[in-house]
Amino acid sequence: MLSRYKEIWYGILIGLSTLALDVMMHASMQSHLNFQSFITELFLVDITQLFFRSLFVLISIAFGVALWRSNQHKNQVQDLQTGVETLHRQIMNPLVLIIGYSQLLSLKEGWPVSQENIQLVNSIRTNAEKISELIKQLPPPGQSLSSAQLTELSVSVNEEKSIY
């Protein structure tokens, strides 16, 4: 739990540290700083000091939560990017083989050629080339997608789905 929410814990620690520094500052202004004056200043405060000290802690915790959410989002984007790169690597080699084999089959002489077989081979090659074109629209592994590229890619994928 500590490592998962470490940014929030950092915010809490920073808030408590600023509270302790404020208490020490006020205790040293009133008398010589010692444990008794620190405890007195910590618990016997007026409403304004209590308000500002609470504000220190709350703002620090809010910054910790904001940082935690930002890091979570960044990690999700990195995981998505890794998934896209893995998909890219896993699809490209079989796709190239499918396109190559379908071209070989369509060019092979002496192969029992019926109109249905030719249409099937051409259909396989056409669909593999469509997939290849979609993958070519992705950035090379290691580069991230911009939101405009994601929108353009999703539109082209949706157009392909509507054709079928």
N, C-alpha and C positions, 0 to 999 in steps of 0.2 A: 504494500500500500504506500509506503514511503517513496519508493522509486516511481510509482505511477503518478502520484500527485506531488512531485517534488517542487514544482514551481509554486503551488499553493502553500506548501510548507515554508518555502523561502519567503513568500509574502507575509505569512504569519510571523516568522522570525524577524523580518525587517520591521514589521509593525511593532512587535514587542520591544525590539531594540530601540526604536525611536521613542517609545513610551518610557523606557528605562533612562535614556539619555535626557529626556525632558524632566523626568523626576529628579535625576542627579543634578541637573542644571539649577532647578528651583531650590533643591535642598542646599546646594552650595552657596546660593545667593543669600539664603536666610541665616545660615550658620555654617560651621565647619562640617564638611561632608563626612558622615559616618553612617553606620548601619541604622542607628536609631533615627537620625534625621531623614534617611532614605525611606524607611517604613512609614514615618509620620507623614512625609510629603506624598507618599504613594496612596495612603488610605484617607488622610484628612485633607481633602481638596475641595475647592469650591466648584460650583456647577460649570463655570466657564473652562477651567482647566480639565475637568472630567470630559467635557464635550470635545475639546481639541485633542486630548489624548485618545479618546475613542475614535475620533476622525483619523488620526495617524494610523491606527491599527486597521480601520475599515478600508482606507485608501490603499494601504499596502496589500491587504488581502485581495482587494479588487484588481490591483495590478498583477498579483500572482495568478488569479483566476484567468485574467485576460491572456497572460503569457502561456498558461497551461492550454487554453483553448487554441491559441495560435499554433503552438507546437503540435497539438493533436491534429489540427488541420494539415499542417506541413507533413506530418508523418503519413496521413491518409493519402495525400497527393503523391508522396514518394512511393508508397505501396502501389498506387494505381499506375504510376510511371513504370515501376518494375514489372508489373503484370503486363502492361502493353509491350514492353521490350521482350519479355519472355514469349508472349503470343507471337510477336513479329518473328523471333528466331525459330519458333516451332512451326510456323506456317510456311515460311519461305522455302525451305528445302523440299518438302513434299509437293508444294505448289509448282516449283520448277520442274520436278520430276513428272507430275501429271501433265503439264503443258508439253514437255518434251516427248513423253510416251504417246500422247494423243496425236502429236504431229507425226511421229514415226508410224503409228497405226494407219493414219490417213494417207500416208505416202507409200506404204508397203504394197508392192506388187505381188500378185498371186494370192493375196489374202482374200478369203471369201467375201466379196464385196456385195452387200445388198444395200438398198437405199436406206433401210432402217439402221443398219450398222453405221453407215456414213453419217446419218443424222445424229446418232448417239455420240459418236466420237466428236463431231463438230459441236454438239451441245456441251460435252464435257470440257472441250478446249475453250469454248466461249465463256462458260461459267468460271473456269480457272483463271482466264485472263481478266475477268471482271474482279475477281478476288485479288488478283495481282495488282490491278490498278488501284483498288481501295487501299491495299497495303502500301503502295508507292506514295499515297497521299499522306501517310503517317510520316512523322519526322524520323530520321535515322535514330537508332538506339543511342541514348545519352542526351538527346535534346528533348526539352519539354514542349508540350503542346500549348499554344495560346488559346484563349477562349474562342477567338474567331476561327482558328483552325478546327477546334472541336465542333463548333456549330456547322462549319462547312462540311466536315466529315460526316456528321450525323444526318445532314440534309441529303448528302449523296447516298448514304446507306438507306435512308428512308425511300429515296427515289428508286433504288434498286429493288427494295421490297415491294413497292407498288407495281413494278413491272410484272412481277410474278403474281 
